[in-house]
C-alpha cells in the first residue's frame, strides 16, 4: 500500500512539473561580453540539475577511489579471518573426533593465518601429544610461548601432561613446580601432580594430595579410598622392617582412613617385628568397627602373650555373631594353641557344621594328632585334600 501511495505521489509531481513547464515562458540570459546567450528557463533548470548529478557522481567516484586501498585491506583481513575461523573449526572438530593427524594439520593452518596463533599452537601441541610425537609437541609449545607469553600457564599444563604420558615423572614434577610459581595449585594441576608423585613412588606426598583433592570434592570417594589404601600399603612396605616406625605410623593413622584390608597389612607387619600385643589390639579395634572374616582368620593365629585374653574377647563376640564360621574357627585355633582340646573341638566342629572349609578340616586333624588320636586325624586330612584351598 505504501508503494502505491509513493507511485501516485510521484505521478502527481510529474504532472505538476510538466504543467508548470508548459505554461512557463520565462528565460535565462547569460552575458559574457562580447557574448550573450539566451536560454529558456526550463532548459536552464534541466541543465543545472544534470550538472549537479554529474558533479555528485564525479565526487563519489573520487571518494571511492581514494578509499579503495583501505577497502581492499579490510576485504583481505575479513577473508583471512574467515579462513582462520574455518581452520579453527575444522581443527577442533577433528580433535574431538579423534583424528589427531588432521587436527594437527588444520591447527598449523590456523597458526599460519596469524589469528590467535598461540592458541593454535597449543591445539597443535595437544594433537601431537595424542599422536605420540613428543618432538612435534615440544616445538609447538615453544611457538606458543614465543607467540604469547600470557599462554605460559596453559603451555606448562600441556607440557606436564605430555611428560606424564611419556612416563617422565621427575621432569613433570619440575614443570608443575614452575606452574605453581605462576598460577598456584589449582585442581587440574593437583591431579597431574598426583599422577607424577605416584610415578615417582613418593607415597607420603600421594597421601597428602589425595586428602587435599578429596577435601575439595575433586576425587570420587571410591577412587580416593583406593588411592589412600595404595599409599598406606606402600608406606607400610617401606617401613616394614622398623618396629618403631610402624608403631609411629599406626599412631598417626587417622581412624577414618583405616579399613579391614589396611589393618590386615599393618597387623602382619607388626607380627613380623614381634609387636604381637599391638597387632592384637589393632585387630580387635577394627573388628569393633568393621566385621571381617580375613581379620578373624589372622586373629585366630595370633601368638599373643596372653592367649586367654584372645579367647575371652572372641567369646564376647559370640552373642552378636553366633553363626559366624570364621569366628568359631578363630576360637577353635586359639583354644587349640592353649591345648584346650574339648573347647577347641567343639568350636571347630561348630564351624564345620556351618561351612565345609579346608582350614577347619586341617585344624581338626591337628587337634586329633596333638591330643593323641592320630587315627581320627586321617579322615580330616582326606576331606581337606578334596577341598579348595
C-alpha angles and dihedrals in degrees: 000000000000091000091052090052091050091050091050091049092050091048091051091049092051091051091049092050092048091050092049091048091049095054096036109105096170123123139197121233119203117192125190107157123270087016130065130178131191122202133176113254092239093055091045091053091048092050092048090052091048092050090050092052092048093048091048091051091047093050092047090050091052091048093049091047093053091047093048097094092051091047090050090051091050090048092051092047090051091050091050091050091049091049091047092048090051091049091048092048093049093045094052093044093051092045092055090044089056094245094133098167091056091043089054091051094049092045088054089052091050090050091051091057089061092230107135091336096178093056090046089052091051090050090050091048091052091050090049090051090053089051091053094244105134094172093057091044091053092049092052092046089054089052091051091052090049095045097050124005089197087071091067094108094050090044092053092048091053091044091053092048090052092049091050091049088054091046092243092144101165094051088046090056090050090051092049090050089057088047091053090055090055105038110004123237112311122177098266091051091048090054090052091048090051090057091046093050090049090052091050092048093237094148100170088057090046089055092050093049093048090053091048095048092045090052089055092047091243096127129057111246094241093050092046090051093051093046092049091050092049091049092048091046093053092045090052090048091053092049096037096112096052116075094191093053091047092052091047090049089050090050093052095043110113111236093229091059094052121100141169092265093049092045089053091054094046093046092051091049091049091049090052088056095046096253092135099151092049091050091049092050091047092053093046092051092049094047088055089058101033126016110221132174093210092057090048090054091052091044091057090057097050113125092209123185087234106037092175089065091059092050092048092048092047092050089050088062094052097084090059095039106029095153099041108127096196091052092050090048091051091050091048091053093048091050090046090055088053091047091242091150099177097048091042092053093047093050093045094048090048089052091048091051090057098045134003103234132170092223092056092050092050091048090052091049091052090047091054092048095047092047092053099259104113093157091061091051094063097072090051092051091050091049091048091052090061095050127084115255 
